[in-house]
């Protein structure tokens, strides 16, 4: 099972000091977080994609390429690649290039994002969101899997004899997760292709998340990719930890109360009860995270949000130390002991390469 962190890249005032970091400081902080994630033994760093303030992650491949040059093991992912407003041709080429530069340490999470105005900024209509996601991804898959593509659709100009360059590393496209928190059409899309499904359940009760994941699992089996419990599932989560839970709550409360997304809304106690947000001791985080398997079945990737709401970099790096030293080693052991042998691990470039080689060998028999 893979463990990691993801960032939404918000630039938010620290409510305890009144200080707001610059965009440059925030960008450098995200890089520092990624490097620290590898240092403490985590598997994945993922960045969102946004094109509006207060977010700075407008160019994921630039950031991940910079991080790739300074790491050796870390899987570099997106927490959202906007399949609706990015050109599939550009996605195909940018992420194939990143795949080569990182030695295969890259995958993508396709999503529609949560910012409505981004559509007209890129010449699209939000009312076509689902249709764009379906059509653009169908084209992206062909661009990665066919050397020469002839294509015509509704939302972009036709392609005639087009070859995306560079070709995917080892002729193995990056693995794709489809991220959604509320759209069954996206769960269906993930299942249809046998891709991964990532439910970033940071704002939702377990009952809603279970409904979406169960749909994906059923349809994954329906399309013949394996049993429902072999579907590739990822989950989000939020944590803030200190040695004593009372200290964690006291320190995190002003950040929660003033956060742009959920500040001035439900109380911290209500939110931690109704969503996966866990504020407390490392043991409480371990116990809460283990319940995810009880709700959603065996899954392959767990990403935590730890750097939002104005939290200073020093505090975030301390959170990573706790994750790497006290939390993730226990979770690895517990999840591994519970996982049945027939449930696959999270796909990697090497595992996908091996599967492709076996498929080619079978074709020659």
Secondary structure in CASP SS format (residue, H / E / C, confidence):
PFRMAT SS
TARGET T0000
AUTHOR 0000-0000-0000
METHOD secondary structure of the structure
MODEL  1
X C 1.00
X E 1.00
X E 1.00
X E 1.00
X E 1.00
X E 1.00
X E 1.00
X C 1.00
X C 1.00
X E 1.00
X C 1.00
X C 1.00
X C 1.00
X C 1.00
X C 1.00
X C 1.00
X C 1.00
X C 1.00
X C 1.00
X C 1.00
X C 1.00
X C 1.00
X H 1.00
X H 1.00
X H 1.00
X H 1.00
X H 1.00
X H 1.00
X H 1.00
X H 1.00
X H 1.00
X H 1.00
X H 1.00
X H 1.00
X H 1.00
X H 1.00
X H 1.00
X H 1.00
X H 1.00
X C 1.00
X C 1.00
X C 1.00
X C 1.00
X E 1.00
X E 1.00
X E 1.00
X E 1.00
X C 1.00
X C 1.00
X C 1.00
X C 1.00
X C 1.00
X C 1.00
X C 1.00
X E 1.00
X C 1.00
X C 1.00
X C 1.00
X C 1.00
X H 1.00
X H 1.00
X H 1.00
X H 1.00
X H 1.00
X H 1.00
X H 1.00
X H 1.00
X H 1.00
X C 1.00
X C 1.00
X C 1.00
X C 1.00
X C 1.00
X C 1.00
X E 1.00
X E 1.00
X E 1.00
X E 1.00
X C 1.00
X C 1.00
X E 1.00
X E 1.00
X C 1.00
X C 1.00
X C 1.00
X C 1.00
X C 1.00
X H 1.00
X H 1.00
X H 1.00
X H 1.00
X H 1.00
X H 1.00
X H 1.00
X H 1.00
X H 1.00
X H 1.00
X H 1.00
X H 1.00
X H 1.00
X H 1.00
X H 1.00
X C 1.00
X C 1.00
X C 1.00
X E 1.00
X E 1.00
X E 1.00
X E 1.00
X E 1.00
X E 1.00
X C 1.00
X C 1.00
X C 1.00
X C 1.00
X C 1.00
X C 1.00
X H 1.00
X H 1.00
X H 1.00
X H 1.00
X C 1.00
X C 1.00
X C 1.00
X C 1.00
X H 1.00
X H 1.00
X H 1.00
X H 1.00
X H 1.00
X H 1.00
X H 1.00
X H 1.00
X H 1.00
X H 1.00
X H 1.00
X H 1.00
X H 1.00
X H 1.00
X H 1.00
X H 1.00
X H 1.00
X H 1.00
X H 1.00
X H 1.00
X C 1.00
X C 1.00
X C 1.00
X E 1.00
X E 1.00
X E 1.00
X C 1.00
X C 1.00
X C 1.00
X C 1.00
X C 1.00
X C 1.00
X C 1.00
X E 1.00
X E 1.00
X E 1.00
X E 1.00
X C 1.00
X C 1.00
X C 1.00
X C 1.00
X C 1.00
X C 1.00
X H 1.00
X H 1.00
X H 1.00
X C 1.00
X C 1.00
X C 1.00
X E 1.00
X E 1.00
X E 1.00
X E 1.00
X E 1.00
X C 1.00
X C 1.00
X C 1.00
X C 1.00
X H 1.00
X H 1.00
X H 1.00
X H 1.00
X H 1.00
X H 1.00
X H 1.00
X H 1.00
X H 1.00
X H 1.00
X C 1.00
X C 1.00
X E 1.00
X E 1.00
X E 1.00
X E 1.00
X C 1.00
X H 1.00
X H 1.00
X H 1.00
X C 1.00
X C 1.00
X H 1.00
X H 1.00
X H 1.00
X H 1.00
X H 1.00
X H 1.00
X H 1.00
X H 1.00
X H 1.00
X H 1.00
X H 1.00
X H 1.00
X H 1.00
X H 1.00
X H 1.00
X H 1.00
X H 1.00
X C 1.00
X C 1.00
X C 1.00
X C 1.00
X C 1.00
X H 1.00
X H 1.00
X H 1.00
X C 1.00
X C 1.00
X E 1.00
X E 1.00
X E 1.00
X E 1.00
X E 1.00
X E 1.00
X E 1.00
X E 1.00
X E 1.00
X C 1.00
X C 1.00
X C 1.00
X H 1.00
X H 1.00
X H 1.00
X H 1.00
X H 1.00
X H 1.00
X H 1.00
X H 1.00
X H 1.00
X H 1.00
X H 1.00
X H 1.00
X H 1.00
X H 1.00
X C 1.00
X C 1.00
X C 1.00
X C 1.00
X C 1.00
X C 1.00
X C 1.00
X C 1.00
X C 1.00
X H 1.00
X H 1.00
X H 1.00
X H 1.00
X H 1.00
X H 1.00
X H 1.00
X C 1.00
X C 1.00
X C 1.00
X E 1.00
X E 1.00
X E 1.00
X C 1.00
X H 1.00
X H 1.00
X H 1.00
X H 1.00
X H 1.00
X H 1.00
X H 1.00
X H 1.00
X H 1.00
X H 1.00
X H 1.00
X H 1.00
X H 1.00
X H 1.00
X H 1.00
X C 1.00
X C 1.00
X C 1.00
X C 1.00
X E 1.00
X E 1.00
X E 1.00
X E 1.00
X E 1.00
X C 1.00
X C 1.00
X C 1.00
X C 1.00
X C 1.00
X C 1.00
X C 1.00
X H 1.00
X H 1.00
X H 1.00
X H 1.00
X H 1.00
X H 1.00
X H 1.00
X H 1.00
X H 1.00
X H 1.00
X H 1.00
X H 1.00
X H 1.00
X H 1.00
X H 1.00
X H 1.00
X H 1.00
X H 1.00
X H 1.00
X H 1.00
X H 1.00
X H 1.00
X H 1.00
X H 1.00
X H 1.00
X H 1.00
X C 1.00
X C 1.00
X C 1.00
X C 1.00
X C 1.00
X C 1.00
X C 1.00
X C 1.00
X C 1.00
X C 1.00
X H 1.00
X H 1.00
X H 1.00
X H 1.00
X H 1.00
X H 1.00
X H 1.00
X H 1.00
X H 1.00
X H 1.00
X H 1.00
X H 1.00
X H 1.00
X H 1.00
X H 1.00
X H 1.00
X C 1.00
END
